[in-house]
Amino acid sequence: MSSERFSPNQFRHASSITHPGEFRDGGWHTFTPRAPVERVLLGRSWLLRPGLTFTPYANPTRCNAHCAFCSEELARIDSTRLSAHTTISGYDRYFAALDRAWSELRGFEMGLSLSGLEATSEPEWLLRLLSLLDVHSALFAERVLYSNGSGLATDERLVPALARARFDRAELSRAHFDEKLNQRIMRFGLGQPIRRGEVFSETVRRVQREGVPVKLVCILNTQGVSTIEHVERYLDEAEALGVGHVVFRELSVLGDIYRENRETRWITAHRAPVRALMDVILDAEGHTRAGWTLEGVTSGYYYYNERYRRGRIEVTLEGSSYVAHRDAVGSGVLQKLVFHSTRELCGDWVPNSQVVGCYD
């Protein structure tokens, strides 16, 4: 994190951990929230979680990949529509509304989490967002781009713009370094150069050369990376690219709060538990796999991860629960802020949930 004051999670150093199982079993339930902050937004008082992230939901276009596990196609039972299906239109009106929202939040330090669909798919939208970000720079203690890298590979303006905007890192998704296996899972449009392995590798190198750290994100699944042998091969490839951080993320626990669809069925069929990897790397007796060193564990309000060092790479193993996220959202404290394409600010990814209001 950019500052300890901002950090929204609890990190426990390895030296304080004698029984890792007690944290693994508790997961996100070991998270202890800080006292919320009261803010008036659109004339109404709200409680905000310190250190929350603000997401301008990135959907200027439909996504240029069709990942089998896509969380943006998951329909929660209490949802009336999906943000992924309503793309941003009328940029002047959209950015004027976002400017008003950020102005009203002035003085409340947050993180910027640039995610949703694919933030780099429409360069003009992204460049205009970064220009507005410069006006409101003091708001954001940390800035992170979550991307499949597609626009970074094709528009030479974007990577330097991210560097100028002082992004802390770009988290680039790649399910596998094998091009065919990756395509089977991420399903890029055939016209997307990033689907090719050499284009992805060069994009990673170029982002790093411009001074923006890269974290690779690999979603664990039985069609791609699922075993410790798979994980270590992936890390060897990442190290060859000069990447310093990789996260292996378990498909989130869905419970019974989502409507069944193609994505939920794929997730159920191909889930690979992160706990199995944790138990191989650091067993119940505290024995660590050769070449691995535990650095600590982190609890968030709906996720839990363990952080290791293997060679030159920091490795995060992460599990999460969308059920825990839903429960936290309903606690009366806004855990996150999402600015949707309708120019509405919400405390949830679901656009009809925790609606603060429209900033038109």
Secondary structure, 3 states (H helix, E strand, C coil): CCCCCCCCCEEEEHHHCCCHHHHHHHHHHHCCCCCCEEEEECCEEEEECCCCEEEECECCCCCCECCCCCHHHCCECCCCCCHHHCCCCCHHHHHHHHHHHHHHCCCCCEEEEECECCCCCCHHHHHHHHHHHHHCHHHEEEEEEEECCHHHHHCCCHHHHHHHCCCCEEEEECCCCCHHHHHHHHCECCCCHHHCHHHHHHHHHHHHHCCCCEEEEEECECCCCCCHHHHHHHHHHHHHCCCCEEEEECCCECCCCECCCHHHHHHHHHECCHHHHHHHHECCCCCECCCEEEEEEEECCCEEEEEEEECCEEEEEEEEEHHHHHHHHCCCCECCEEECCCCEEECCCCCCCCEEEECC
